[in-house]
Amino acid sequence: MFIATLLAAPTKANLDRVTVESLRDAWGGGGARWLNPGIAAEIDLAAMPANRWDVWEGLQSQGIDLVIQPAEGRVKQMLLADMDSTMIQQECIDELADVAGFGERVKGITARAMNGELDFDAALRERVGLLKGLPESVIRQVIDERITFMPGGAQLLGTMKREGAYAALVSGGFTAFTGYVGHALGFDEDRANTLITAAGVLTGEVGTPILGREAKVQALKDITARLGISPQDVMAVGDGANDLGMLGLAGAGVALHAKPSVAAQCDIRINHGDLTALLYIQGYSVNEFAARAACACC
């Protein structure tokens, strides 16, 4: 058995009954279940449709995401999440560079690195080097003035943790930010790179070893082994090329508003929905979500 989940952006709520029932009829599916009217619905399927990606492409033009998964095992026991442009709406290094006056230059490097066009380690060192001499206090300034959380993150963490799941934040960014984001959203642990400082300023260096693609894969292996669960029990989410290893290894690898080259390598692509999509594809209805107030940040 498979389950097809249709998802609209919560801000638009434009998933209509005609779209859902037309797809059900075309694929000979079971009765549609509405997880949130206008936003999410799911259909039981006996087999994976041969025209899955053609239908997916057609729905994209309507602002609708389509995810098809095996019914068995879709509720996960662990969340492994990227931070930048995933749990928050910014790339932290771009924001630091903007304050330093190198914003556009660094944004270009970041975009190419996240699209897999540049070696991640070398690109990170180059960008951090441009921050040399920046006051350490700017990190707090960026957190206070520029960092905003991705919609749906509080509900995602609150609901999965209420159901007993473990949550780990694993970022190619920096511990100064993952510590804040992880605490605010309720992650159980966070891993990231370290910005080196001396005498209250950034030295332009990053601690080694650098946490990149392979380190994220290793984090998934280490944490699942410690918890006594399988990678199949994990839902991983990210948007960049350095996330592809963990997305491919996890039982459910979600490309969230990802770079095109990244999304093309993932079966679960969320281009329109927010982080609550990760709950809908596990079968949670909106009335089963943990309260937004569970998060101290939003």
Secondary structure, DSSP 8 states (H G I E B T S, - for coil): -EEEEEEE-TTT----HHHHHHHHHHHT----EEEETTTEEEEEESS--TTHHHHHHHHHTTTEEEEEEESTT-S-SEEEE--TTTTBSS-HHHHHHHHHT-HHHHHHHHHHHHTTSS-HHHHHHHHHHTTTT-BTHHHHHHHHHT--B-TTHHHHHHHHHHTT-EEEEEEEEEHHHHHHHHHHHT-SEEEEE-EEEETTEEEEEE-SS---HHHHHHHHHHHHHHHT--GGGEEEEE-SGGGHHHHHHSSEEEEES--HHHHTT-SEEESSS-TTHHHHTTT--GGGS--GGG-S--
